């Protein structure tokens, strides 16, 4: 019986309790961890392990208005290049290759301040040693839909999820098991699954704004990241995360069927 079938039959607190007993969670090895709340109290200083780069935007750091304050990394503006495509800024860390299972978590927030012309992207990318995309998940607002969408990608296959509010928050998880199956969860619900075996060697926090020849430069609003973590989890951690995500998805489907009935 697979995880989704198990979740569908037994979804509830009892399942989580049984899973905890069967798969005790032991220590995980962190490749990247930053909650942007420095232990020395100097929360205004970004960890130098983060390398800042821009695409179709003014060079860093002059072209990016960002601050690490409290317990978040916040981008307040991105200065796009006139006539270019969408402008992006990436905060990137590299680490030793993770060739099999991994689990990444990032918490994001965005705010358009009620301005319908605002365009903003915030999310996470995981790449291999040659820069190839392994998986990504973003909230992407192109200012023409009354809000943004969940946009995910596994190994080059893109999926677009539900419409998001113009101001919101989300917890994004990207998990790969020993079989190479990657699962992307958004606030605990499964958005996309796929298989890719490439080792991951870098994580990027991505912020972007629309900038094209038709619409011209757009405003960015504000977007932030409050936590980013990339770990090598024990199998029990992966089981629990996928079980919870599958259960949430099945419960949502059941609620929709009952509502229609």
C-alpha positions as a Markdown table, in Angstrom:
| # | Residue | x | y | z |
|---|---|---|---|---|
| 1 | Unk | 0.0 | 0.0 | 0.0 |
| 2 | Unk | 1.5 | 3.4 | -1.0 |
| 3 | Unk | 1.5 | 6.5 | 1.2 |
| 4 | Unk | -1.4 | 8.2 | -0.6 |
| 5 | Unk | -3.6 | 5.1 | -0.1 |
| 6 | Unk | -2.6 | 4.9 | 3.5 |
| 7 | Unk | -3.4 | 8.5 | 4.1 |
| 8 | Unk | -6.7 | 8.2 | 2.3 |
| 9 | Unk | -7.9 | 5.3 | 4.5 |
| 10 | Unk | -6.5 | 6.4 | 7.8 |
| 11 | Unk | -5.9 | 10.1 | 7.5 |
| 12 | Unk | -6.1 | 11.8 | 10.9 |
| 13 | Unk | -4.1 | 12.3 | 14.1 |
| 14 | Unk | -3.9 | 8.5 | 14.6 |
| 15 | Unk | -1.9 | 8.1 | 11.4 |
| 16 | Unk | 0.7 | 10.7 | 12.5 |
| 17 | Unk | 1.0 | 9.1 | 15.9 |
| 18 | Unk | 1.6 | 5.7 | 14.3 |
| 19 | Unk | 4.1 | 7.2 | 11.9 |
| 20 | Unk | 6.0 | 8.8 | 14.7 |
| 21 | Unk | 6.2 | 5.5 | 16.5 |
| 22 | Unk | 7.3 | 3.6 | 13.4 |
| 23 | Unk | 9.8 | 6.2 | 12.1 |
| 24 | Unk | 11.4 | 8.0 | 15.0 |
| 25 | Unk | 12.9 | 11.3 | 13.9 |
| 26 | Unk | 16.6 | 11.5 | 14.6 |
| 27 | Unk | 19.1 | 14.3 | 14.0 |
| 28 | Unk | 19.3 | 15.8 | 10.5 |
| 29 | Unk | 22.4 | 17.1 | 8.8 |
| 30 | Unk | 21.9 | 20.8 | 7.7 |
| 31 | Unk | 23.6 | 21.9 | 4.5 |
| 32 | Unk | 22.0 | 25.3 | 4.7 |
| 33 | Unk | 20.2 | 26.9 | 7.6 |
| 34 | Unk | 19.4 | 30.6 | 8.0 |
| 35 | Unk | 16.5 | 32.2 | 10.0 |
| 36 | Unk | 18.0 | 35.7 | 9.4 |
| 37 | Unk | 18.2 | 36.2 | 13.2 |
| 38 | Unk | 21.9 | 36.3 | 13.9 |
| 39 | Unk | 23.0 | 34.9 | 17.3 |
| 40 | Unk | 25.3 | 37.9 | 17.8 |
| 41 | Unk | 22.3 | 40.2 | 17.7 |
| 42 | Unk | 23.5 | 42.0 | 14.6 |
| 43 | Unk | 20.4 | 41.1 | 12.5 |
| 44 | Unk | 21.2 | 43.8 | 10.0 |
| 45 | Unk | 24.2 | 41.8 | 8.6 |
| 46 | Unk | 23.5 | 39.3 | 5.9 |
| 47 | Unk | 25.5 | 36.1 | 6.2 |
| 48 | Unk | 28.4 | 36.4 | 3.7 |
| 49 | Unk | 27.8 | 32.9 | 2.5 |
| 50 | Unk | 24.9 | 34.3 | 0.5 |
| 51 | Unk | 26.2 | 35.5 | -3.0 |
| 52 | Unk | 23.9 | 38.1 | -4.6 |
| 53 | Unk | 23.4 | 38.1 | -8.4 |
| 54 | Unk | 20.9 | 39.8 | -10.7 |
| 55 | Unk | 19.4 | 39.0 | -14.1 |
| 56 | Unk | 18.0 | 41.8 | -16.3 |
| 57 | Unk | 18.3 | 44.1 | -13.3 |
| 58 | Unk | 20.8 | 46.7 | -12.2 |
| 59 | Unk | 24.0 | 45.1 | -10.7 |
| 60 | Unk | 24.0 | 44.2 | -7.0 |
| 61 | Unk | 23.9 | 45.7 | -4.5 |
| 62 | Unk | 23.0 | 49.1 | -5.9 |
| 63 | Unk | 20.1 | 47.8 | -8.0 |
| 64 | Unk | 18.5 | 45.8 | -5.1 |
| 65 | Unk | 16.9 | 47.4 | -2.1 |
| 66 | Unk | 17.0 | 44.7 | 0.6 |
| 67 | Unk | 17.5 | 44.4 | 4.4 |
| 68 | Unk | 17.9 | 41.7 | 6.9 |
| 69 | Unk | 16.0 | 42.8 | 10.0 |
| 70 | Unk | 14.2 | 41.0 | 12.8 |
| 71 | Unk | 14.0 | 37.5 | 11.5 |
| 72 | Unk | 13.6 | 37.9 | 7.8 |
| 73 | Unk | 15.4 | 38.9 | 4.6 |
| 74 | Unk | 13.2 | 41.5 | 2.8 |
| 75 | Unk | 13.5 | 42.9 | -0.7 |
| 76 | Unk | 11.8 | 46.3 | -1.1 |
| 77 | Unk | 12.6 | 47.0 | -4.7 |
| 78 | Unk | 14.4 | 45.7 | -7.8 |
| 79 | Unk | 15.6 | 48.2 | -10.4 |
| 80 | Unk | 14.9 | 46.5 | -13.7 |
| 81 | Unk | 16.8 | 47.3 | -16.9 |
| 82 | Unk | 14.6 | 49.2 | -19.4 |
| 83 | Unk | 13.7 | 47.0 | -22.4 |
| 84 | Unk | 14.9 | 43.8 | -20.7 |
| 85 | Unk | 12.8 | 40.8 | -19.7 |
| 86 | Unk | 11.7 | 40.1 | -16.1 |
| 87 | Unk | 14.3 | 41.2 | -13.6 |
| 88 | Unk | 15.5 | 38.8 | -10.9 |
| 89 | Unk | 17.8 | 39.0 | -7.9 |
| 90 | Unk | 19.1 | 35.7 | -6.4 |
| 91 | Unk | 20.7 | 35.1 | -3.0 |
| 92 | Unk | 22.6 | 31.9 | -3.5 |
| 93 | Unk | 24.5 | 29.5 | -1.3 |
| 94 | Unk | 26.5 | 26.4 | -2.4 |
| 95 | Unk | 27.1 | 23.2 | -0.4 |
| 96 | Unk | 28.5 | 19.7 | -0.7 |
| 97 | Unk | 26.4 | 17.7 | -3.2 |
| 98 | Unk | 23.3 | 15.9 | -1.9 |
| 99 | Unk | 23.0 | 13.0 | -4.3 |
| 100 | Unk | 20.0 | 11.2 | -2.9 |
| 101 | Unk | 17.4 | 12.3 | -0.4 |
| 102 | Unk | 17.0 | 15.9 | 0.8 |
| 103 | Unk | 14.4 | 18.2 | 2.3 |
| 104 | Unk | 14.3 | 21.9 | 1.8 |
| 105 | Unk | 12.0 | 24.4 | 3.5 |
| 106 | Unk | 11.5 | 28.1 | 2.9 |
| 107 | Unk | 8.9 | 30.5 | 4.4 |
| 108 | Unk | 7.9 | 33.4 | 2.1 |
| 109 | Unk | 5.7 | 36.5 | 2.3 |
| 110 | Unk | 4.7 | 39.1 | -0.2 |
| 111 | Unk | 2.7 | 42.3 | -0.3 |
| 112 | Unk | 1.6 | 44.4 | -3.3 |
| 113 | Unk | 0.2 | 47.2 | -1.0 |
| 114 | Unk | -3.1 | 47.1 | -3.0 |
| 115 | Unk | -1.4 | 48.3 | -6.2 |
| 116 | Unk | -2.7 | 46.4 | -9.2 |
| 117 | Unk | 0.4 | 47.4 | -11.3 |
| 118 | Unk | 2.8 | 45.5 | -8.9 |
| 119 | Unk | 4.6 | 42.5 | -10.2 |
| 120 | Unk | 6.5 | 40.3 | -7.9 |
| 121 | Unk | 8.1 | 36.8 | -7.6 |
| 122 | Unk | 9.4 | 35.1 | -4.5 |
| 123 | Unk | 10.5 | 31.6 | -4.0 |
| 124 | Unk | 13.3 | 29.0 | -4.0 |
| 125 | Unk | 15.5 | 27.2 | -6.6 |
| 126 | Unk | 17.6 | 24.1 | -6.1 |
| 127 | Unk | 20.3 | 23.5 | -8.8 |
| 128 | Unk | 23.0 | 20.9 | -9.6 |
| 129 | Unk | 26.7 | 21.7 | -9.9 |
| 130 | Unk | 26.4 | 22.8 | -13.5 |
| 131 | Unk | 23.6 | 25.2 | -12.7 |
| 132 | Unk | 20.8 | 23.0 | -14.1 |
| 133 | Unk | 17.5 | 23.3 | -12.4 |
| 134 | Unk | 16.5 | 20.4 | -10.2 |
| 135 | Unk | 13.4 | 21.9 | -8.6 |
| 136 | Unk | 11.8 | 25.3 | -7.8 |
| 137 | Unk | 8.7 | 26.8 | -6.3 |
| 138 | Unk | 7.6 | 30.4 | -6.5 |
| 139 | Unk | 4.7 | 32.7 | -6.0 |
| 140 | Unk | 4.7 | 34.6 | -9.3 |
| 141 | Unk | 2.5 | 37.6 | -9.9 |
| 142 | Unk | 2.6 | 39.1 | -13.5 |
| 143 | Unk | 0.2 | 41.9 | -12.5 |
| 144 | Unk | -2.4 | 40.9 | -15.1 |
| 145 | Unk | -4.5 | 38.3 | -13.1 |
| 146 | Unk | -5.5 | 40.1 | -9.9 |
| 147 | Unk | -2.9 | 38.1 | -7.9 |
| 148 | Unk | -0.1 | 35.6 | -8.4 |
| 149 | Unk | 0.1 | 31.8 | -8.9 |
| 150 | Unk | 1.9 | 28.9 | -7.4 |
| 151 | Unk | 4.5 | 28.0 | -10.0 |
| 152 | Unk | 6.6 | 24.9 | -9.5 |
| 153 | Unk | 9.2 | 23.1 | -11.6 |
| 154 | Unk | 10.8 | 19.7 | -11.4 |
| 155 | Unk | 13.6 | 18.9 | -13.8 |
| 156 | Unk | 12.2 | 21.3 | -16.4 |
| 157 | Unk | 8.6 | 20.3 | -16.1 |
| 158 | Unk | 6.5 | 23.3 | -15.0 |
| 159 | Unk | 3.2 | 23.2 | -13.1 |
| 160 | Unk | 0.9 | 26.2 | -12.3 |
| 161 | Unk | -1.2 | 25.9 | -9.2 |
| 162 | Unk | -3.9 | 28.0 | -7.6 |
| 163 | Unk | -4.3 | 31.8 | -7.7 |
| 164 | Unk | -2.8 | 33.5 | -4.7 |
| 165 | Unk | -3.9 | 36.7 | -2.9 |
| 166 | Unk | -2.0 | 39.9 | -3.6 |
| 167 | Unk | -0.7 | 39.8 | 0.0 |
| 168 | Unk | 0.1 | 36.5 | 1.6 |
| 169 | Unk | 2.5 | 34.0 | 3.2 |
| 170 | Unk | 3.4 | 30.4 | 2.5 |
| 171 | Unk | 5.7 | 27.6 | 3.6 |
| 172 | Unk | 7.2 | 25.7 | 0.7 |
| 173 | Unk | 8.9 | 22.3 | 1.0 |
| 174 | Unk | 10.8 | 20.4 | -1.7 |
| 175 | Unk | 11.5 | 16.8 | -0.7 |
| 176 | Unk | 13.4 | 14.0 | -2.5 |
| 177 | Unk | 13.4 | 10.4 | -1.4 |
| 178 | Unk | 16.0 | 7.7 | -2.0 |
| 179 | Unk | 14.2 | 6.7 | -5.2 |
| 180 | Unk | 14.7 | 10.1 | -6.7 |
| 181 | Unk | 11.1 | 11.1 | -6.5 |
| 182 | Unk | 10.7 | 14.8 | -5.8 |
| 183 | Unk | 7.6 | 16.2 | -4.1 |
| 184 | Unk | 6.8 | 19.9 | -3.8 |
| 185 | Unk | 4.4 | 21.0 | -1.0 |
| 186 | Unk | 2.8 | 24.4 | -0.5 |
| 187 | Unk | 1.5 | 24.9 | 3.1 |
| 188 | Unk | 1.5 | 21.1 | 3.5 |
| 189 | Unk | -0.5 | 20.3 | 0.3 |
| 190 | Unk | 1.2 | 18.5 | -2.6 |
| 191 | Unk | 1.5 | 20.6 | -5.8 |
| 192 | Unk | 3.8 | 18.5 | -8.0 |
| 193 | Unk | 5.8 | 15.3 | -8.1 |
| 194 | Unk | 8.4 | 14.1 | -10.5 |
| 195 | Unk | 11.7 | 12.2 | -10.7 |
| 196 | Unk | 15.2 | 13.6 | -11.1 |
| 197 | Unk | 18.4 | 12.1 | -9.8 |
| 198 | Unk | 20.8 | 15.1 | -10.3 |
| 199 | Unk | 22.6 | 15.9 | -7.0 |
| 200 | Unk | 21.8 | 19.4 | -5.7 |
| 201 | Unk | 24.7 | 21.7 | -4.8 |
| 202 | Unk | 23.1 | 25.2 | -4.5 |
| 203 | Unk | 20.0 | 26.9 | -3.2 |
| 204 | Unk | 18.8 | 30.3 | -4.4 |
| 205 | Unk | 16.3 | 32.6 | -2.8 |
| 206 | Unk | 14.6 | 34.2 | -5.8 |
| 207 | Unk | 12.9 | 37.6 | -6.0 |
| 208 | Unk | 11.7 | 39.1 | -9.3 |
| 209 | Unk | 9.6 | 41.7 | -11.1 |
| 210 | Unk | 8.1 | 42.0 | -14.5 |
| 211 | Unk | 10.0 | 44.1 | -17.0 |
| 212 | Unk | 9.1 | 43.8 | -20.7 |
| 213 | Unk | 8.8 | 45.8 | -23.8 |
| 214 | Unk | 5.0 | 45.8 | -23.7 |
| 215 | Unk | 4.3 | 46.7 | -20.1 |
| 216 | Unk | 7.5 | 48.5 | -19.3 |
| 217 | Unk | 9.0 | 48.6 | -15.8 |
| 218 | Unk | 6.6 | 47.6 | -13.0 |
| 219 | Unk | 6.7 | 48.2 | -9.3 |
| 220 | Unk | 7.9 | 45.4 | -7.0 |
| 221 | Unk | 6.1 | 45.9 | -3.8 |
| 222 | Unk | 7.7 | 43.9 | -1.0 |
| 223 | Unk | 8.7 | 40.2 | -0.5 |
| 224 | Unk | 10.6 | 38.4 | 2.2 |
| 225 | Unk | 12.0 | 35.1 | 3.3 |
| 226 | Unk | 11.9 | 34.2 | 7.0 |
| 227 | Unk | 13.6 | 30.8 | 7.0 |
| 228 | Unk | 15.5 | 28.7 | 4.6 |
| 229 | Unk | 16.8 | 25.2 | 5.3 |
| 230 | Unk | 18.3 | 22.4 | 3.2 |
| 231 | Unk | 18.9 | 19.1 | 5.1 |
| 232 | Unk | 19.6 | 15.5 | 4.6 |
| 233 | Unk | 16.6 | 14.1 | 6.6 |
| 234 | Unk | 16.1 | 10.6 | 8.0 |
| 235 | Unk | 13.6 | 8.5 | 6.2 |
| 236 | Unk | 11.0 | 9.0 | 8.9 |
| 237 | Unk | 11.0 | 12.7 | 8.3 |
| 238 | Unk | 10.3 | 12.3 | 4.6 |
| 239 | Unk | 7.5 | 9.8 | 5.4 |
| 240 | Unk | 5.8 | 12.1 | 7.8 |
| 241 | Unk | 6.0 | 15.1 | 5.4 |
| 242 | Unk | 4.6 | 13.2 | 2.4 |
| 243 | Unk | 2.0 | 11.6 | 4.5 |
| 244 | Unk | 0.8 | 14.9 | 5.8 |
| 245 | Unk | 0.8 | 16.4 | 2.3 |
| 246 | Unk | -1.1 | 13.5 | 0.8 |
| 247 | Unk | -3.6 | 13.5 | 3.6 |
| 248 | Unk | -4.2 | 17.3 | 3.2 |
| 249 | Unk | -4.8 | 16.8 | -0.6 |
| 250 | Unk | -7.2 | 13.9 | -0.1 |
| 251 | Unk | -9.2 | 15.8 | 2.6 |
| 252 | Unk | -9.5 | 18.8 | 0.3 |
| 253 | Unk | -10.8 | 16.6 | -2.5 |
| 254 | Unk | -13.3 | 15.0 | -0.2 |
| 255 | Unk | -14.6 | 18.4 | 1.0 |
| 256 | Unk | -15.0 | 19.5 | -2.6 |
| 257 | Unk | -17.0 | 16.3 | -3.5 |
| 258 | Unk | -19.3 | 16.8 | -0.5 |
| 259 | Unk | -19.8 | 20.4 | -1.4 |
| 260 | Unk | -20.8 | 19.5 | -4.9 |
| 261 | Unk | -23.1 | 16.7 | -3.6 |
